[in-house]
Amino acid sequence: MSTDPFTQEIVKDALIAVGFEMFDAMIRTSMSPVIYETTDFAVGVTDARGNLIAQGNGVTVFLATLDTAVQSTLLHYPSPGDVSPGDVLMTNMPYEGGGTHLSDVVIIVPVFVGGRLIAWTVNKAHWTEVGGAQAGSVSTEATEIYQEGLQFPFIKLYEKGRINDAIVAVIRANVRLPDSTIGDLHAGVAAARVGARRVEDIVEKYGVDTVAEAMESLLDYGERMTLEELAKIPHGVYEAEDILESDGLGHGPFHIRVKVTVKNDKVTADFTGTDPQAAGPINCSFTGLVTGVRSVFKAVTTPDLEANGGCFRPLEIICPPGTVLSAQAPAPVSLYYEPLTAAMDVMWQALAAAVPDRLPAGHQRSVNATYVAGLHPDTGDLFVLGEPLVGGWGAGLTHDGDSGQFCCANGETYNIPIELLESRYGLKVEQYAFHDDDGGAGQFRGGKGVVLDYRVTSDEAYLTYATSRSARPPWALRGGRTGSLNKSQVLRSDGSIETYEMCTRVRVAKGEVIRLTTATGGGFGDPKQRHRHLIQADLKNGFITAEQAARDYGFVPAARAAARGGV
């Protein structure tokens, strides 16, 4: 059977729309700000074999976690009848398909039409709590995964429409925020079921064979468009290396190495030579590496095309097992996003020389994930704040870097609004501004990082924080200057200041301040070539100081020059 191209396009667009409706359903039904405000989740549809068909907005680096979760599900349930209509499966296993860290829980729903498995709908969301040694289920001190929370090894949450109450009871008994955690679980199920119903509606309208054919056509289209763009990238071998400063336990630095080979019909990203996995939680599984590499590959080929599995057919990823990018169980992985983002950045750096019109200089690179826990001053209830932080992106071939943006791993994520944050948590936001730290000078300037101050309003609170780019700054291009660094500080009531790149459960007393500073991106081009009106605007906006203008750009404002007896 061959469907006419007009009907195929209609069906393909309808399938893509399913992802967006699932996205909205998740936001409207979840209970945690990290989901409904930050949008730390992703939703999508795969075909019966687990090929990605459509994915809604959300976290960029979940781009290889929806389809691979389904592919691993098929390995766990390989025989006909193992999965039935009404089943809902659940996983957060880091070392199998769909895995990142335990806090990212995947909900999977098979879609049957007339007894035939036609598709899967998938939701992957960050739960604020999955148990473990520390509030928020993230620690910079973990030495094995068992300290990081509950593991759900592709279990059936629902079987033929009936919920497994024992699983829900186990979760409720092992997390610090049971109501919101169970609420987010049901929100994930609701979003996946919305997607399943929409796929069923499409099949009912157009027929199973037409939908299956449209899915295959969509995958072929993704591959075809990617190959067209790949042909525009200069062929060759591009290499880069960078570091992760620490694993949280005092070990490091850890080297990340990549060799990217670009051919007419294929890109190979080879991470051989990357350092072995760490004792601390600065590890990433191979699935995490795949999703990071896919994100960069998509950025340099078809960033405007909705993602599907066909887009990644020309991509090969190589990394020997047991590195910080391909860690093996039971290595701790709660900070997986730092090595993942470092892998993205090093591949980005390798390719930037080849496609400077598509990739800017280095950015803050870190999620800068910050967790603050304590008892709310008004209710006495436990609160756990968890959110990523914005920073500066690198400058590009024709423009300054973006300021105050999330790192490349985060994608369509957002801040928790200050009004909501101050009402839900025992904190007051006293400062949230761009800073004027050194770094990022160039013909085009790196985007600015931010400084964010939380004053503790509860009797006490505990800070857990992890970053990279704390010693080696964001890289520059073509004579630009490197950016600045990420850090956290605690401003004590006695006037002392403590600085951390990684910490777990640092006690902060009422009235003391947690200060978070994110990096400015790298510059592009010789700073002496920067237009004077841009330097004047930077001075006016407080992005640079007069001293920086003179030192980096050779620019002295007229009034200051006259005061010194200059022209």
N, C-alpha and C positions, 0 to 999 in steps of 0.2 A: 504494500500500500504506500502511495506517495501523496502527501497532503499538499495542497496548493500553497505557494509561498506566503500569500496574504494571511491565511489561517495560521500558518506556522508562526508568523511574527506576532499575531494576536496572542497565541498561546504562550509564546516565550515571554512577552511583556506581562501577561497575567501571572506566570510563575515568578518572575522577578518581583512583582508587586506583593506576592505572598510574604517575602522577607520583610518588607516595610510594615505590613500589617502585624506581623509577629512582634516586630520591634515596638510598635505602639502598645500592643497588648501587654508586653512585659513592663514597660514604664508605668502603665496605669494600674497594674495589680501588685507590683512589688512593694515591700515594706521598708527597705533599707535605702538611705540616701546614696550609698555608693552605686546602687543600681538605678533608681529613678531620677537622681540628679546627675551623678557622675557618668552614668550609662556605661558602667564597667561590665559589659556583657556583649554577646553577639548571638544572632539567630539566623537560621537559614534552612534551605531545602536541599536534599541530595536525591539522586535517582536511586533505584533499587540496589545498585552495586556500590553506592557510597560516593559517587562522583558529585562534587559540588555543583548545584544548579543555580542557586541564588543565595545571597547573604545580605541581611539588612545592615544598616549602619551600626557603629559601635566600636569596640576595641580593634584596632588594626591587626594586632598580632594574635587574633583568634582566627586568622585567615587559613590556617591549616589544621584547625582543631575540630571543626564541625564535620568535615568529610572523613578525616582520619578516625574520629570517634565512631562513626558508622562502620567504617571498614574493620575496626577492631571488634565492634559488636558482632559483625558477621563471622569473625573467627571464633568468638565465644559461643555463638549460636549458629552452627554451620548447617544444620539439617532442616529440611522442610518440617514445619510444625513446631520448631523450637521457639519461634516468635509468632504471636497470634494477634488478631485485632483486639484492641483494648489494652495491650501491653504498654507500659511506660518503663523505660530503662534509665539507669542512672550510673554515672561514673565520674571519678575525679582522679583516676590513676595516672600519675605523672609519666610512667615509663611505657605507656601504651598509647595508641592513637587517641587524640583529643586531650592529651595530658599536658599540663603546665605546672601548677602547684595545687595542693589539696583544696585551697579556698575556691578554685574555679571548678564549679560543679556543672556537669553536662547532663541535660535531660533529653532523651531520645524517644521519639514516637514513630512506630512503623505505620505506613499508610497503605491499607489494603482496599482494593476495589474488586468486588466479585470473587474474593478469595485469592486474588493475585496481589503480591507485594509490588507496588508501583513507585513508592518513594519513602523517604524518611524526613521528618522535621526535627530540628535540633535547636536547643537553647543552651548556651554556656554562659554562666553568670558568676560573678565574684560574690561569695557569701561572706559577710563580715565575720562570722564565727563558724568554724568547723571543729572546735575543740582544740586540743593540744596544750602545750605547756604555758603559752602566753595568750593574753587577751588579744583578739584579732587574728589568732592562728598564724602569726608571723613572728619570727625570732631571728636575730642575728647570731645567736649562740647555739642553734640546734646542730647536733652531730649525726642524727639519723632521722629518717622521715617519720618514725613513730612518735617523735616529739612534736610533730607539726599538725596533728589532727586526725580525724576519722578518714578512713579510706573506703570508697564505694566501688568495688571491683565488677562493674558491669552487671549490677544486680537489677532485678525487676521490682520497681517501686509499686507498679500496678501489674496484675496478671489477669488478662481477659476482663479488664474493667474493674477489678477489685483491688483496692489499695492494701498494701502489706502494712498493717498497723504496727507490727513489731519493729519494722525499720524506722518508722516515724518516732516510735517511743525511744529507740536507741539514740537517734539524733537528738531528740529533745533532752534526754538525760545527760548528754555529753557536750553540750554547747552552753556558753555563758549567756546568750541572748536567744532563748528558745522560741519566743513568740515571733520575732522578726525572721529568724532562720527558717522556721517552718512556713512562715508566710511567703518567704522568697522561694522556697521549694514549690509551693502550690502555684506561685506566679509563673515559675518556669514551666510547669506542667500546662498551665492555662495557655501560655504563649505557643507552646509546641502543638497543643490541640487545636488552637485557632488556625495555625498553618496547615495542619492535617485536614481540617474541614474545608479550607479553601482549595487545597489540591483536589480533594474529592469533588468539590463543585466544578472545578475545571474539567475533570475527567467526565463527570456526568454530562457536561455541556458538549464536549468535543470528542469524547471517546478515548478509551485507553490507548489504542494504537496511535492515534493522533498526538496525544500528550507524550507518549514515549518517543515518538519520532521527533517532536519539537525539542525534547530534552537533548537528544543526540545532536540535533542541528545546532542547538545553543552551545554545546561543548565544542563542536567543530568550528563554529564561528569565533569562539574565544581563542582557539588555537590559531586560526587563520589571521585574525587581527594582530595577535601577538607576534607572529612571524613577520608580518609586514613591518612592524615597528622595530623588531630586532635587526632587520636588514639595514636600518639607518644608523645603528651603533657601530663605530669602528671596530673591526675584528682585531683580536689580539689577546694577550695574556696580561692581566693587571693584578698586582699584589699589594697588600697592605698588612700592617701589624699594629696592634695597640694593646693596652693592658686593662685589667681590672685590678684596682689597687689592693683590695683586701677581701678575705672571705668572712670577716666578722670575728674570727678567732685569732687574728694576729698574723695569719699566713698571707703571703703575696709578695710582689704582684704576680698575677696570672696573665700569661700572654695569649692573645687571640690572633691567629694568623689565617689569612685567606689568600687563595690564588683563584682568580676569576678568569675563565677562558670563554671568550665570546666568539662564536662561529655564526654562520649564516642561518643555521636552523637549530642552534642549541647554545645554552649558557650553562657552564659547569662551575659551581662554587665549591671549592675544595678547601676544607678547614684542617687538613692534615698539618700537624705541627703545633696545634693548640695544646696548651698545658693540660695535664691530667686533672681529673675532678678534685674538688677541694674538700677538706675536712668539714668546713663550715657550709652554710646554706646558699652560697653563691654559685649554685650549679643549675644547669638547664638540661632537660632531657632532649633527645634528638627531635621529638615532635615539636618542641619549642623552637629549636634551631630551624626546622623546616618552615614554620610559620613566619619567622623573622626574615629568612631569605626570600620567601615568596613576596613579602611586603615590599622589599627593595626592588625585586625583579618587576613587580607590578608598577612601581613608581617610575621605572625607566622605560617601560614598554607601553602599557595601556592604562594609565591612571584614571582616565575618564570612563572606561568601560566597566560595567558591573562585573564583579568577579565571578568566575565559574571555573570548574576544574580544567576545562580546555585551555585556559590561559597559561597553565603551568606545565603543560605537556612538554614544552621545549626546555624545561629546567631540570638539571641534575644537581643533587646535593651530596657531597661526600664528607664524611667525618668519622674517623675511627671511634669505636665505643670507648667509654671511660674517660672522656675529656670533660672540661667544665661546660662544654656545649652538647655533650652526649653522655651525661652521667648515668651510671647504673645503680639500681637499687642495692642497699637502702640509703643512698646518699640523700642528705637533706636538700630541698629545692624551694623552700618558701620564698627565697629572693631570686627566683629564676629569671625575673624580668630584667635584672641588671646584666647578666651575661647574654641574654637574648638581644637586648638593645645594643650591647657592645658588638655582637656579631653583625647586626644590621649596620651599625656605624662603620665597622671595618670594611664590609663589602661596599658600602656607600663611598668610603674614602678611596677604595681601589678603583671604582668606576667613575668618580668625579672628574678625574683627569680626562676621561674619554668623552664624557657627556656633561660638560660644565653648564650647558644650557638647561639641563634637567635636574642636576643635583647641586645644592649649595655647599658651602664649607660646613665644618662640624658644628654640632649644636650641644645643648646641655647633656644630652645622651641618657640621662638618668630619669627614671620614674620619680625619684625622690619620694618614695612612698613613706608617709608619716602616719603613725598610729599613736593616739593619745587615749588613755583609759583612766577612768576614775569614777567616783560616785557623784551624781548630779547634785548641785547644792540645793535645789528646790525640792527634789523628790527622794533623794537618797538612792535612786536606782543606778545600776551600773551603766555607764556610757562607754562606747568604743568608737572613736573617730578614726576613720581610715580613708585617706585620699591621696591621689598623686598631686604633684606640684608643677606649675608652669615654669618655663625658663626661656632662654634665648636660642633662636635658630641662627645658623650661619648665613653670611651674606652670599649673594649669587652673582652671576655674570653681569647683571644689569640693575641690581636692586639691593638695598639693605636687608639684613635678616629680619624675620618676624620676631617681635618681642612678646614675651608673656604667653608662649604657646606650649602645649604639652609635647613631650618627646615623641620620637617617631613610632614608638611602640603603642601609643595611646589612641591615636586617631580621633574619632568623634566622641571624645569625653569632655567633661565640664567640671568646673569648680562646684563645690557645695556652696550655695548662696550664704553670705555672711549672716543674714537674718535667721535663716534656718539653723546654721551651725551654732550660733550663740544660744538659740533656744533649746537645741537638742543635747548640747554638750556643755561641760563646765569650763568654758573658755570664752574669752572676749578678744576679738580681733582689734588690735590697736594700731596696726600699720600693715598696709598692703600696697606696695609701690615698686616702681622700677628703681633700681639702684644705679650708682655711678662707679661701681668697681672697675678697676683697670681691665683692659682686654677688648679684643674684637676690632681694633682699628684697621682701616683699610680704605681703598677708594670707595668701596661700599662696606659699611660698618656692620658688624655682627649684631643680631637682635639682643635686646636687653633682658637679663634675668630680673628676678624680683626678690624683695625682702618682705617676709610675712612674719608678724609678731602675734603670738597667742599669749595673752595673760591668763593665768590659771585662776578661775573663780571658785572652784571646788576646794575643799580643804587640802587636797593633794591630787596630783595626777602623775601618770607614768608614761614616759616617752619611749617609743621604739621607732628607730629611724635607720634608713640605709640608703647610701648613695654610692655612685662611682663618679668619675671626673672630679675627684677630690684632691688629686695630686698632679695629674697630667691634664692640661686644659683642652678645650675643643680646638681641633686643628683648623688651620687657615689655608687659603689657596692663593697662588700667584702673588706672593709678596705681602699678603695681609698678615695681621698679627693674631696670635692665638687668643682664645677667649679667657674668661675667668673660671672660678671653681665653684662647686657645690659644697655646702656645709650646713650643719645645724649647730646652734648654740643654746645654752641655758644661761640666762642672765639672773644671777642669784641676788637675793635681797641684801647681801653684804657687799655688793658691788663687783664681785668676782664673775668671770665669764668662763664657762666650760665649752669646748668645741668638740664636736663629734662628726665622724664620717659614717660610723655605724654604732648603734647602741641598742640595748634592750632594757626596758623597765628602769629608766633613769627617773628617780623621784624628783618631782618639781612641786614645791610648796605653794600654797595660796599666795597670790600676788606676784610670784616670780614669772618670768617671761621665757617662752620658747621662741627663739628666732631662727627662721629658716631662710637661707639665701641660696638662690639658684644661679647657675652659670650664664654668662653672656656668650653668645656664639662667636665663632671665628670670623675674621675679616676676609675680604676678597680684594686683591689688588693693592698696589702701593698706596699707603695712606697719604703720601704727598700729592697724589693725583685727585684727592677728594675735592669737590667743588666747595668754594668758600661759603656759599649760602647754606649748604648742608651742614657744615661745621657750625655756623651761626645758629641754625635751628637746633642742633644738638645741645649747644650751650644754653639756649633759651629754655629748652625742655628739660634740662637737668640730666641729660643722658651722659654727658662728659663734663669734667671740670675744666677750668681755664688752664690749669697745669697740664692736663692731658692734651688739650688742644695745642698747646705750645710744644710739648714733647713729641707727640705722635704725628701731628699734622703740620708743625711749623707755623701755626696760626696764632697770632696775638691780637685780641680785639683792639680796635682803634683807640678806645679810651685808655686802655691799659698801656698801649704802646706810647701814647702821648705822655702819660704819667711817668714813664721811664725815660722820656726824652727821645723816643723813637719817632718814626714817620707816622 
